[in-house]
Amino acid sequence: MVAEESQKIQTVGRRKTSVARILLLPGKGEWTINGRPMAEYFPRRTHQMRVEEPLNVTEMNGRFDVQVRVMGGGLTGQADAIRMGLSRALVAFDEEQRTTLRSKGLLTRDPRKVERKKPGRPKARKRFQFSKR
C-alpha cells in the first residue's frame, strides 16, 4: 500500500562511522545536505550519483524533497549512509519498492569498518621490516 503524499518520512542510514538522518518530503526534487545543496556538499559526480541511485532505480526522481543531516566519517561513507537511509525511506513510502531496492543491494548494511591498530605494529596488519642480523 502506498503512503499518503502529504506525510514526511524520517529514516537513518549508516556506513563505516557515518550516520545520516533522512527526511523525505513531497516536493520537486530539491536536496539539502547539512543545510547546503548537494552539488556543494558532494562536489564529485560519483558521490552524487551514488546518493541519487535509490531514486533512479525506483523512478521517483523529482517527486520528493530530501533533507539530510549527516555526521562522522568521510565523504564516501557519508554518501553511502545517505544512500541507505534514502532506500529505507522509499520503502517506508511504498512497500512495493522493497524487492527492486533489495535486488540492487540498496537495503543491505555494509558491515565493513576500519580494523583497529595492533600494538607492536605500524598499522592493523602491516609489520615492521624484519632483520635477521
N, C-alpha and C positions, 0 to 999 in steps of 0.2 A: 504494500500500500504506500502511496506517495504522500509525504508530509505536506502540510499547508505551506504555500509560498510565503506567507506573512511572518512565519516564525524564524527566529535565529537559532543556529545550531553551534554549540561550542564543543570542541574536542581537543585532545592532546596527542602530539606525536613526539617520539623520541628516537635518537640515533647517536651513538657514541656518548658524549657527555652533553649533547644539545637537547633542549626541551622547547617545544613550540606549542603555544596555545592558539588555536584557530577559532575565529568567529566568522561563520558563514551567514551572510545576509542576502536576501534577494536584491538584485541590482543590475548594473550594466557591465560588470567585469572589472571593477577597479580593485587594485591591490594596494594594501598598506602594510608594510613590514616595519615594526618598531617606529611608527609614525612617519616613515619615508616611503616613497614609491618604490616598486620592485626594481625598476631599472637602475635606481640609485643605490639600493641596498645590495643587489646582486649585479655587479657590472658585467660579469661573464655570462654570455648567452647560454652556455651549457647548464649553469645553475638555474637560470630562468626556465629553460626547457624542462629540467628535472622537476621543478616546483609546479609547473603547469600540467605535467603529464596526466594526473588523475582527471582533470577537467577535459583534456583532449581525448583520452581513452573513452570516457563516458559521453562525449559530445555535448557537454554542458558549458562549454566556454562562452563567456559573456552573459550568463544567466545570474551570476552571483557576484557580490562584492565580498572580498576576502580581507579580513583584518587579522594580523598576526602579531603576537608578542613572542619573541624567540630569544633565548639566552643560552650561554655555555657553548664550548667547542669552537670550531672554525666554520668557515662558510659552507664547506661541503656537508659537514654534519648537520648544520642548521637547515640547509636546503632539503636534505633527506628527511629531517624531522618534520618540516613543513609538509613535505610530500605525503608522509604517512598520516599526519593529522588531517590533511585535506581529504585523503581517501576515506578515513573514518567518518568525516563529516558528510561526505557524499552518500555513504552507506546509511547514515542516520537519516538523511533526507529521503532517500529512495532505496529500500532494501533490495530491490531487483538488481541494483548495480553491483551487489556483492560478488556475484560469480565473475563478472567482467573484470573487476579490480583484483580479485583473488587470482585469476588466471594470469594476469600480468605481474603478479608478485607485489602489488602495492599495499597489501594489508598485512604483510609479514614483517615483524620487527626484526631488524638486523642485529643480532646479538653481539657482533664483534666489537671489542673495546681494546684499548691500548694495554698491552701486558706490562706489569709493573717491573721496575728495575730491580735486579737481584744484587745483594751485597757481594763485593769482590769482583764485580764485572762492570764494564763501562756502560752497558745497556742491558736490556732484558735477557738477550741470548748471546750477544757478542762477547768474546773473551779477549783479554789482553794477549799480545803476541807471546807465544811460547818460546823459551830459550833453554836449550838443553844444557849449555855451559855458560 
